[in-house]
């Protein structure tokens, strides 16, 4: 009996290579300018030797522009591949998943296993994969090596996806997060410091704290039938080791910047011609494309003297179906800047992948119509609102420590107005260990949900989906449990479900 194939063999028959299963065929998509422009170098030096040694068959393509990956997977013959792996930040996987869901055969296409090897700035999903595999928190090359090893070991699990409907009626799919307020502000405003590499998020966080704003809005959500056992583990997770560097010039092995907030977005790549790369036994290169082959504790109250709260107004619970008069937008604390924070307004092309396919949102009425019974509504002043699916918001930020790739839940986190700057910083430092819910911050809220609607009442602001800026205005989303498939490798002891 051939145990690998389950085929009966006569006792006198020799086992030949033809009887063995073929090695998995992977399509690697590399954003050569991901992170600080070291993605291609890291891929050559670390990823390719490891997967070649593991006997995996692969083709490699370097993306040349924004949405290149989306266009590629829309026309790809998926039957030739056992998985699509992005070598970049979270933004490239955002393009791939939305491209799969934009195909006429999206129901089959979205079942294609996808993976991520972290060479970007934020690497949130890779941080969750690393934890699922049982590794200690890691950043930079260490995180890349861990995820590469898990990929070589094989193994996958279902991946929840969020369907996000924007104010214009367009829809995109998210595997990571929807953010409004402080998180999205830092995410987008730090673009101006791109030359600093990952250190721009540290600087963006400091500037964001110095000019902290509140945003008035209405958050409604459909509670999950079963709440997670606990929003925080019994003990904090270990912190990822990193150090801060502000040197903008790439180096062969740069230290990874330590930041309370790492963004999850792909960097716009520039064309970088390279020969097509393929391993022996892999499909021929595609001719239609240009192939290129515990934290420190801060002393102080959650709000109070010495650091005036931004807004004393609490969130106001409202009955699910009661009419609400439109509130006049607050002016105090609202940033005097356009919604794009100095960047050009997002256009359909710049928003990333907008999908027309995918499953219907049976839990969501059209935007602008009343919500059905059973929804909970909060209205008031927010510093931030975050809807996250996996556990990590960044490679070293565990925003939802109890989350699983396929738990079928949206994890809603919000911070109300009235929190001091020191208290907000303390929350993000604790988030590195996933212990922020245990701090007892009265402004921090959490709910497990199946769907939500966000209605900003402040006229200016920034909204992001998986780190990509989208049009500002009302939006809503629901979780589609297990819609995708993620290459995770086998679970480790720390990655086992409770």
Buried (B, 14 or more C-beta within 10 A) or exposed (E): EEEEEEEEEEEEEEEEEEEEEEBBBBBBBBBBBBBBBBBBBBBBBBBBEBBBEBEBBBBBBBBBEBBBBBBBBBEBEBEEBBBBBBBBBBBBBBBBBBBBBBBEEBEEBBEBBBBBBBBBBBBBBBBBBBBBBBBBBBBBBBBBBBBBBBBBEBBBBBBBBBBBBBBEEBBBBBBBBBBBBBBBBBBBBBBBBEEBBBBBBBBBBEBBBEEBBBBBBBBBBBBBEEEBEEBBBEEBBEBBBBEEBEBEEEEEEBBBBBBBBBBBBBBBBEBBEBEBBBBEEBBEBBEEBBBBBEBEEEEBEBBEEEBEBBBEBBBEEBEBEEEEEEBEBBEEBBBEBEBBBEBEEBEEEBBBBBBEBBBEBEBBEEBEEEBEEEBBBBBBBBBBBBBBBBBBBBBBBBBBBBBBBBBBBBBBBBBBBBBBBBBBBBBBBBBBBBBBBBBEBEBBBBBBBBBBBBBBBBEBBBBBBBBBBBBBBBBBBBBBEBBBBBBBBBBBEBBEEE
